[in-house]
Amino acid sequence: MKDTIAALVELQHIDDEIRVYQLQRNELAQNLDRLKAIVSQMAAEMEEKRVKLEEATGFYKDKQGELQADGERIAKAKTKLASVTRTKEYAAMQRELDNLRKKYAADESELIRLAEAMQEYEGSIATEEAKLGELRAEVDREEAASGDQLRELDERIASISKKKESAEGKLDRNLLTRYGRLLERRDGKAVVPVGPKGRCTGCQRLLPPQQYIQVQRGEKLLSCPNCQRYLYYAGPEEVDVAAEA
């Protein structure tokens, strides 16, 4: 039974090592994914702004056409006014010309404001496009650096996983199945040392005195009655490491 307990402890240590590298790998991958998501969102926002600018440009051109048409109407009205001789007709034509001029002036002012707003909006887009370009370059650099680190971590995990296969070969299939379930349910800790005075370092509950003595003897495989983790007796240093973990 001592060999079984030793094999379980060995397996837990291997899984602890794999977990450390896996967490590092996940953090790297998640950071890279976050950067890519930011770039993707910025690119989508930029595309939306370009569409709005295109729509505004089309509206501006339409307004330019209307203003040009009004200018032509004013020119015709002036020509017509010069040929009018009757007073009433002249006054009516003069009012029409004044209205055309007011409309032209208002439309011209609106067009100037629109042109200024478009120019400002276009400048804003150019600034954001530059930022997006810088961020894309940063993501490319990060992806290249992270790619090397991810490959290195994958190699380490693969190497350690081979040791895990060797350790698993020392254990019964049913015991391995239960170990795997505990590992999943207990946050990666299926086997833990017993601390001072018989305290389970997994859940911090005190063991019954008789069970603590049995764990110290190591003659049978025992589990914590509270968290069901497998227990083993270890020196103070290993208990301190387990407590910190």
URHUGI-V720417 format. One record per residue. N is the residue number from 0. RES is the residue in three letters. OMEGA is omega as a letter, one per 40 degrees, with the letter a starting at -180 (999 if undefined). Layout:
BEGIN
[[N/RES/OMEGA] [N/RES/OMEGA]]
END
This chain:
BEGIN
[[0/MET/i] [1/LYS/i] [2/ASP/i] [3/THR/i] [4/ILE/i] [5/ALA/i] [6/ALA/i] [7/LEU/i] [8/VAL/i] [9/GLU/a] [10/LEU/i] [11/GLN/i] [12/HIS/i] [13/ILE/i] [14/ASP/i] [15/ASP/a] [16/GLU/i] [17/ILE/a] [18/ARG/i] [19/VAL/a] [20/TYR/i] [21/GLN/i] [22/LEU/i] [23/GLN/a] [24/ARG/a] [25/ASN/i] [26/GLU/i] [27/LEU/a] [28/ALA/a] [29/GLN/i] [30/ASN/i] [31/LEU/i] [32/ASP/i] [33/ARG/i] [34/LEU/i] [35/LYS/i] [36/ALA/i] [37/ILE/i] [38/VAL/a] [39/SER/i] [40/GLN/i] [41/MET/i] [42/ALA/i] [43/ALA/i] [44/GLU/i] [45/MET/i] [46/GLU/i] [47/GLU/i] [48/LYS/i] [49/ARG/i] [50/VAL/i] [51/LYS/i] [52/LEU/i] [53/GLU/i] [54/GLU/i] [55/ALA/i] [56/THR/i] [57/GLY/i] [58/PHE/i] [59/TYR/i] [60/LYS/i] [61/ASP/i] [62/LYS/i] [63/GLN/i] [64/GLY/i] [65/GLU/a] [66/LEU/i] [67/GLN/i] [68/ALA/i] [69/ASP/i] [70/GLY/i] [71/GLU/i] [72/ARG/i] [73/ILE/i] [74/ALA/i] [75/LYS/i] [76/ALA/i] [77/LYS/i] [78/THR/a] [79/LYS/a] [80/LEU/a] [81/ALA/a] [82/SER/a] [83/VAL/a] [84/THR/a] [85/ARG/a] [86/THR/a] [87/LYS/a] [88/GLU/i] [89/TYR/a] [90/ALA/i] [91/ALA/i] [92/MET/i] [93/GLN/i] [94/ARG/i] [95/GLU/i] [96/LEU/i] [97/ASP/i] [98/ASN/i] [99/LEU/a] [100/ARG/i] [101/LYS/i] [102/LYS/a] [103/TYR/a] [104/ALA/i] [105/ALA/i] [106/ASP/i] [107/GLU/i] [108/SER/i] [109/GLU/a] [110/LEU/i] [111/ILE/i] [112/ARG/i] [113/LEU/i] [114/ALA/i] [115/GLU/i] [116/ALA/i] [117/MET/i] [118/GLN/i] [119/GLU/i] [120/TYR/i] [121/GLU/i] [122/GLY/i] [123/SER/i] [124/ILE/a] [125/ALA/i] [126/THR/a] [127/GLU/i] [128/GLU/i] [129/ALA/i] [130/LYS/i] [131/LEU/i] [132/GLY/i] [133/GLU/a] [134/LEU/i] [135/ARG/i] [136/ALA/i] [137/GLU/i] [138/VAL/i] [139/ASP/i] [140/ARG/a] [141/GLU/i] [142/GLU/i] [143/ALA/a] [144/ALA/a] [145/SER/i] [146/GLY/i] [147/ASP/a] [148/GLN/i] [149/LEU/i] [150/ARG/i] [151/GLU/i] [152/LEU/i] [153/ASP/i] [154/GLU/i] [155/ARG/i] [156/ILE/i] [157/ALA/a] [158/SER/i] [159/ILE/a] [160/SER/i] [161/LYS/i] [162/LYS/i] [163/LYS/i] [164/GLU/i] [165/SER/a] [166/ALA/a] [167/GLU/a] [168/GLY/a] [169/LYS/a] [170/LEU/i] [171/ASP/a] [172/ARG/a] [173/ASN/i] [174/LEU/i] [175/LEU/i] [176/THR/i] [177/ARG/i] [178/TYR/a] [179/GLY/i] [180/ARG/i] [181/LEU/a] [182/LEU/a] [183/GLU/a] [184/ARG/a] [185/ARG/i] [186/ASP/i] [187/GLY/i] [188/LYS/i] [189/ALA/a] [190/VAL/a] [191/VAL/i] [192/PRO/i] [193/VAL/a] [194/GLY/i] [195/PRO/i] [196/LYS/i] [197/GLY/i] [198/ARG/i] [199/CYS/a] [200/THR/i] [201/GLY/a] [202/CYS/i] [203/GLN/i] [204/ARG/i] [205/LEU/i] [206/LEU/i] [207/PRO/a] [208/PRO/a] [209/GLN/i] [210/GLN/i] [211/TYR/i] [212/ILE/a] [213/GLN/i] [214/VAL/i] [215/GLN/i] [216/ARG/i] [217/GLY/a] [218/GLU/i] [219/LYS/a] [220/LEU/a] [221/LEU/i] [222/SER/i] [223/CYS/a] [224/PRO/a] [225/ASN/a] [226/CYS/i] [227/GLN/i] [228/ARG/i] [229/TYR/a] [230/LEU/i] [231/TYR/a] [232/TYR/a] [233/ALA/i] [234/GLY/a] [235/PRO/a] [236/GLU/a] [237/GLU/i] [238/VAL/i] [239/ASP/i] [240/VAL/a] [241/ALA/i] [242/ALA/i] [243/GLU/i] [244/ALA/999]]
END
